[in-house]
Amino acid sequence: MVRLRAQAVDFNRYGIAVLTDVALKLQKTVYISLRCGDLRLDNLAGVVHNCCTQEQSYRSGIQFRIHAELKTDRPLVEAILTSLETTALTVTPS
């Protein structure tokens, strides 16, 4: 397993757009850890739907797979994603 650091550039409860130093493979399943304030969600499955160069990075769109067979706590995951979405919308970068 390879770990990458990514910068979130867009987010909602259905997916995320990230910037990385390396290209992500299309249709590849990835596992994401999300953090915002006190909210945290680890090992969230997602599928890479697009990847393109953006300046000196790669921008990838990842759709969350909360229905993945490994996630048995789907209602909790949906609630956390909704809270993260609401929090992300109210946080303004300095």
C-alpha positions as CSV (number, residue, x, y, z in Angstrom):
1,M,0.0,0.0,0.0
2,V,1.3,3.4,-0.9
3,R,0.5,6.5,1.2
4,L,0.1,9.9,-0.5
5,R,-0.4,13.3,1.0
6,A,-3.1,15.3,-0.8
7,Q,-4.5,18.7,-0.6
8,A,-8.3,18.9,-0.8
9,V,-9.5,21.6,-3.3
10,D,-13.2,20.7,-3.4
11,F,-15.4,18.6,-1.2
12,N,-19.0,17.5,-0.7
13,R,-20.6,14.5,0.9
14,Y,-20.4,12.6,-2.4
15,G,-16.7,13.1,-3.3
16,I,-13.6,15.1,-3.2
17,A,-11.1,16.8,-5.5
18,V,-7.5,16.6,-4.4
19,L,-4.1,17.8,-5.6
20,T,-1.2,15.3,-5.4
21,D,2.4,15.1,-6.6
22,V,1.7,12.0,-8.6
23,A,-1.1,11.0,-11.0
24,L,-3.8,8.7,-9.6
25,K,-5.0,5.8,-11.8
26,L,-8.5,6.1,-13.2
27,Q,-11.0,3.6,-11.8
28,K,-8.6,2.8,-8.9
29,T,-10.1,2.3,-5.5
30,V,-8.4,4.5,-2.9
31,Y,-8.8,4.8,0.9
32,I,-9.0,8.3,2.3
33,S,-8.7,9.8,5.8
34,L,-10.6,13.1,6.2
35,R,-10.1,15.5,9.1
36,C,-11.7,18.9,9.8
37,G,-11.6,20.3,13.3
38,D,-12.8,17.5,15.7
39,L,-14.4,15.5,12.9
40,R,-12.4,12.6,11.5
41,L,-13.2,9.8,9.1
42,D,-10.6,7.1,8.2
43,N,-10.4,4.4,5.5
44,L,-13.2,5.9,3.4
45,A,-13.3,4.0,0.1
46,G,-13.4,6.1,-3.1
47,V,-12.9,5.6,-6.8
48,V,-10.7,7.9,-9.0
49,H,-13.0,9.2,-11.8
50,N,-10.6,11.7,-13.4
51,C,-7.1,13.0,-13.1
52,C,-5.4,15.9,-15.0
53,T,-2.4,18.0,-14.6
54,Q,-2.8,21.4,-12.9
55,E,0.3,23.5,-12.8
56,Q,2.9,21.3,-11.2
57,S,0.4,18.9,-9.5
58,Y,-2.3,16.4,-10.5
59,R,-5.9,17.2,-9.7
60,S,-8.1,14.1,-9.2
61,G,-11.8,13.7,-8.7
62,I,-12.7,10.9,-6.3
63,Q,-16.2,9.6,-5.7
64,F,-16.8,8.2,-2.3
65,R,-18.1,4.6,-2.1
66,I,-19.9,4.5,1.2
67,H,-21.8,1.4,0.0
68,A,-18.5,-0.5,-0.1
69,E,-18.8,-3.9,1.4
70,L,-16.3,-3.1,4.1
71,K,-18.3,-0.2,5.5
72,T,-21.0,-1.6,7.7
73,D,-21.7,1.7,9.5
74,R,-23.1,3.5,6.5
75,P,-25.5,5.8,8.4
76,L,-22.7,7.0,10.6
77,V,-20.4,7.6,7.6
78,E,-23.2,9.5,5.8
79,A,-23.7,11.6,8.9
80,I,-20.0,12.4,9.3
81,L,-19.7,13.3,5.6
82,T,-22.7,15.6,5.9
83,S,-21.1,17.3,9.0
84,L,-17.8,17.6,7.2
85,E,-19.5,19.2,4.2
86,T,-21.2,21.7,6.4
87,T,-18.0,22.5,8.3
88,A,-16.0,22.8,5.1
89,L,-18.5,25.3,3.7
90,T,-18.2,27.5,6.8
91,V,-14.4,27.4,7.0
92,T,-12.6,30.1,5.1
93,P,-8.9,29.8,4.5
94,S,-6.7,32.6,5.8
